[in-house]
Amino acid sequence: MATVRGVVETDRPGLRVVITDDWNPDRYVHFAIVQAGFRAQELADIEPACAAIAEPFARGAQRLLHVRIHQSYLKDSNALNRARFETIARPCLEAVVPVETVLVTREHTLRLMRGEADVTTLWPVKANGRLADLLQRGFPGKEPPITAVVVDAEVLDQMSRAYAALEAETRQRLAALGAPAHTVAEGIAATRRIIPFPKDE
């Protein structure tokens, strides 16, 4: 949480953008925003291009935009990150002029972005045998650390490539199980049945 708090609690006036692309980074960032005293703003206060993927917050002269690439509550969210990034997040980022943009992500995703890891390593090797499988499910490995990186044009391109690789691997694994992935629109509708995000205009 220290990394996340460091990103959120920066005492800098103006608009800052914090991007998250997975469940844990998304939740930790949201909790840190609330704990730091930021208050949610009305949908009308957000740049229209960001309404489908971001939430605006403010604390005095500071404004913070939480861009949520991760589609919450879906098992196939990794299959949607690329499309959500390219069709919703990028237009949002191009429409705002922040003083700083930071990506909060899992360390293994950052390694994938930088070409330091293969996408298949993000899935645990399937246990051999029923008992081993039950133990693996009951006692999953330690979650990878959460890290943060300042976003520039190079990082945006790295994100695009990493999400494309994640999508291809996820769709291949889903197809092997006979479970097709959602489209972006279907994913948004599925999440809205659980929580009101993105909010209706």
N, C-alpha and C positions, 0 to 999 in steps of 0.2 A: 504493500500500500504506500510505502514511502515514495516510490517512483511516481505513482498516480497523484498523490498529494502535491508533490513537487511541481507537476504539470499544471494542476488545477489552481493551486494557491498562489501562483505567480502574481505579484502585485504590480500589474502593468495596465494602464488605462487603454481604452480602445477595444476593438474586437479581436478575440483570439478564437481559433478553431481547434477543437480536439476531435480527432477521428478515432473511432473504435471499429474493429472488424471481427470480434468474436464475443462470446457470451460473458466470460469473466472480465475482460477489459471493459466491456460495455457497462456491466453492473458496478464495478469498482469505480469507474469514472463518475457514474451517476451519483453514487453514494458520496464521493469526495466533493462533488459540486454542491450537493445539499449541505454537507457538513461545513463547507467553507463559507456558507452564508449567501450563496447565490440563490436567486429566486426565479422561478419559471416565468417566462413572459407569454403574452398572448400570441396566438398564431398570426395575428395581424402585424406583429412586430418582427416577423421573420421575413427574410428575402423570399419572394414567391418561388424561386427556383429551388429553394431548400426545404419547402414545406413537407415534402414526401419522405425526407430522410434525416431531418435534423430537428433539434429542440433548442430554442434560445433561452439563455439565462442572463441575469444581470446582478451586479453588486456595486452599487454606487456608479462610478464612471466606467466600470469594467463591464464588458459584455462578452459572453462566451457562447459559442455555438457548438453543440455536441452533434457531430455527424455520425450517424449510426449505420454503417455499412451492413453489419450483421443483422439478418432477419430472425428475430427472436422466436423461440419455441418451435423451430423446425429442425428435424434431424438432417435435412438436406441443405442446410443453410450454406455450406461450403460450395454447393452447386450454383448458388445465386449471387455470391459476392462479386464475381466479375461483372455480371450484367448490372447489378445495383450500383457498382462503382462507376462503370462507364456511362450508363444512361441517366443516373440520378445524382450520384455524388460529384462527379466531375463538373456537370453544369452548375451545381450549387457552389462548388469551390471557385469556379470561374466568375460567378456573379457577385462574390463578396471580396472585400479588400481588407483582410485581417493584418494585424501587426505580427502575428505568428500563427503557424499551423503545425500541430504536432499529431503524430500517429501513436496511439497506445495499442500495443499488440502483444501477442505471445512471442516469446523469444524464438521459438522454432519457426514461426511465420516470418520473422525478420531474417532468420538464417536462410529460409527459402527465397525470400526477396533478393538477398545478396548472392544467391548462387552457391551457398555454403552447405546446402542440404538438398536431398532428393525428396520429392513430394511423398513418395511411398513410406518414408520414415515417420510421417506424421500419424500413421495408423499403427497400433501395436500388432505384433505378430500374433496371429490367432493361436490360442492355446491348443495343445494336442490332447484330446480326451475330454470327457464330460466333467470330471472333477476339476481338472486344470482350468477348464473354461469357466466353471462356477467360481473358482478362486480368483480368476482374473477379473470377472465381473464384480465380485464382492470386494476385492482389494485392488482397485486400479492403481497404476503407477502414480508417482508424484506429478502434480500439474506443473507444466513448464513455467518458468518465471515470466512475469509481465515486464515489458520494457517500453521505452519511448524513444522516438526519433523525430527530429525536426523535418518537416516535409518540404521538399523543393521539387523541381521538375524531374530530376533523376529518380527521386523516391517515388513519385507518382507513377513513373514508367515501371519501376521495380514492383510496385503494388499490382499494376495491371498484369504483368507477366506471372506473378505468383498466384493471383486469383484465377487466372486462366488455367494454370497447372492444377490447382486445387479443384476447379470445376471439372476438368477432364477426368481426374482420378475418382472424384466423388460420383460422377455420373456412371463411370464404368463399374464401380462397386455396386451402385444402386441397380443398374441394369442386370448384373449377375444375380441379384436377389429378386428380380422381377418387380422392382419398385421405381417407377419413373419419377424424376425430380419435378418439383413445382416450377411454374414460370414465375417471374417477378410479381406479376399481378396476383397470381394465385397465392404466392407467399404472403403478400401484404394482406390479402383477404383472410388467410388462415390466422395470421397474428392478430388481426383486428377482432376475431371471434374470441380472443383471450384477453387482450388489453387494447385500449384505444390509441394505438400508434401505428402509422401516423394518424394524427387527428383529422377528422373531417373538417373541411373549411366551413 
